[in-house]
Structure formats: C-alpha cells, structure tokens
Amino acid sequence: MLKIDTQAAIDRLLRFLVVPGITGKEGNIAKEIGEALKSAGVPPKSIRHDDANTRIPMPTQTGNLVVNIPGAGALANAPRQLFMTHLDTVPLCAGAKPVRKGKKIVNEAETALGGDNRTGCAVLVTLAAELIQQKLSHPPITLLFTVREESGLFGARFLNPAEFDDVSMGFNFDGRSADDVIIGAVGADRWEVELYGKASHAGVAPERGISAMMILAHAMTDIQANGWWGKILKDGKEGSSNIGPVGGKNDGTAGDATNVVTDFVLVKGESRSHDARFFKAITNAYKDAFSTALKKVLDHEGKPGKYKFTSRTDYYPFKISEKAAVVAKANRAVAAIGRTPNIRVANGGLDANWMVKHNIPTVTFGAGQNDIHTVKEWVDLVEFEAGCQLAVALATGT
Ligand SMILES: [Zn+2]
C-alpha cells in the first residue's frame, strides 16, 4: 500500500471544515480549495468553474469547481477518470468549530460539523497532492466539486455533459465508510398540493365553510389506510413517502384564526423508490387521495373545495451492474487498501444519480462522515484516512 501524508490530509480537512459554505453559497470554500490545490502543485490554469449555476433554478454563487490533471507515467494515456464530491454543507453547519480529539474530529459549536462533505473535498485535494508530489503514474483525471448537492443534487444535474465526454468512469466520495461500494440509489419525486376550501365564521356559520385542513386530514387517513404512508411495501415493491411542511398563504400558517374555517393549506411531500415506476405510483396515490378527500368535505350547499397538485422528479433511481468495469475497479481498490468491499445501494439521492443519467458510471464511497445533518455530527479519521488511501489506489491501480 502506498504511503500518504496523513497529517497533511487531516490538516486540509480541518482547514476546509472551518470555512462556511452552505448550499448555494459555495464561493468561499471553492476559493479555499482552489488555494489548497495550488499549494499541492496543481497549475492555476487547470482550475476553473463551469456555468452550471446559470442553469440552476435557485441563486447559486458559483458553478461547479472543475480541475483537469493530465495523465502521468505508464498510465498517462489510459482513459480519463472522474473523482467527485460536493462542496456545500447543510445550513445547520453554519458556525461549526471543529476540533480534533484523537481519531475523531468533533464540534465545539451547537451546529452540524460539515464532514458531509468536507471529508470528500479533503480526499480529492489529497489525491491531487499525492499524485503530484510522489510523481505517481496515473491516467488523466478530472476532479469535480459540485455545488448545491444538499438542496437537490443541482450541481451534478445541471453540469454540461459535453465537458465530461471523455470520462470513462467516476468515483464519488460522500458517505461513512471507505469499504462501502455504493452502486445504486433511490429515485425521488417532490410534490406539492394547494388545497382550497372556503372561509366562514367558525362559530356563527361553520356549515357554510369548507375546511382545507379537514380535506388534508381525510387524505392522510386514506393514504395510511391504503398502505402508502411512510415505509411502503406493496406487491413486492418497496418505497417510502412523507409529508413535510404544511403551511398557508405567503409562507404563513395554515389557517389564520381559530374562529375562521381554514380556506387554504399548502402541503409539500416526497415519494421515493429504487423502482423508477413505483415512486411515480406513490406520487399518484397521493394525488388520488387528495382528489377523493375533496368529496368528503362539503359546504351547506353540497359544494366541494378544489385542489392543485404538482410534482417533479428530483432524481432517477439507478443500479450499476456488479459486473461493470467501474465496480470491478472499485472492488480491487478497496481490496488494495486491505479491506473487504461491501456492495450496497443507498436510500438517499446522490450526485451519482445524475452522473449515471449523464452516462458516466459512478460508484460512491465514504470517507468518515457520521451522524450527518445533526448537531452530533463527527468525523471518523480512520475512515477518512482510508478514503484518502482508496482515492490514490483508484487513480494509480489498474
Ligand atoms: Zn453529502
């Protein structure tokens, strides 16, 4: 196994953890990583931003950070490999104060730490540093640091695939353990429904009103009774669903006062499955439930309320064949660092969902994230170091 400078790798991770960069605001962390790449020996002219942010439908400070490193040594003309990770952290990470405690990095602030995904950022910069400083033989490599992963995989979704058309396979670092070889992930819809009832005085003439809240209650009862709620197992298919925010007009509450029949409710939810048709079926079950619920809440003249249901696919499910070259290479590299590959699929979306959609078969590994998106988040430095070793093994192995 190749020796790598683990102290330098940990220093990089600590350096990246203190720079804020919540989703959509990746400007500063991109700059810091650019500086770290230059001090690792990457020529400034090979570091650039793409224009994905001009297509992302939300304000985003910068495009994805893209770095092309020419091949070297005996593998100089081998097919190009992509190493990727995401730059952004969840908003809960703002203000993190990372400190090292033995083989862990923990947080002194009451925030999330941001190991998701500064561990991945430090792995990629360490890879560049080791390849250059040890003058290792490797194929041409593209490093891709995506923006806005946490808010919906937007950087990966809106990159320009033509800029990556010579890439043969991809390796994404975004997870817990370096032995995890993640070859598939769920697909998901996000949906929202506007429920329109009719306001009336809740004490004087409640029968003249139509409660949008009661329409929602009927729909949710129906969803649960028919097996479409939470963890879903139906006809051998699996999926999940949830209702998240419930609110009113202009980001206000659902319902304005206790003495007014609630005339409007806005509900947001999601559907997930590894089966591309099944998550659509879940979304349709919700749509039907709202439509049916309307008929159960009528005013004094027997009139129902109305609804407007919209959904969009957030990302598509994928599963790479265990016989694919990218999986074989992943398994060899995990074995090369002295570990046993654990092939699995993920129940959350990954940037890899979009890379596969862009025709780049991409396997995802972990590099030490733990208890992500919580104030208990910490980094396991044993897994982080293994992640760095793994990246070097992938780039230098055959
Ligand atoms: Zn992540």
Residues whose N, C-alpha, C, O or C-beta is under 5 A from the ligand:
A	BS01	ZN	D116 N117 D174
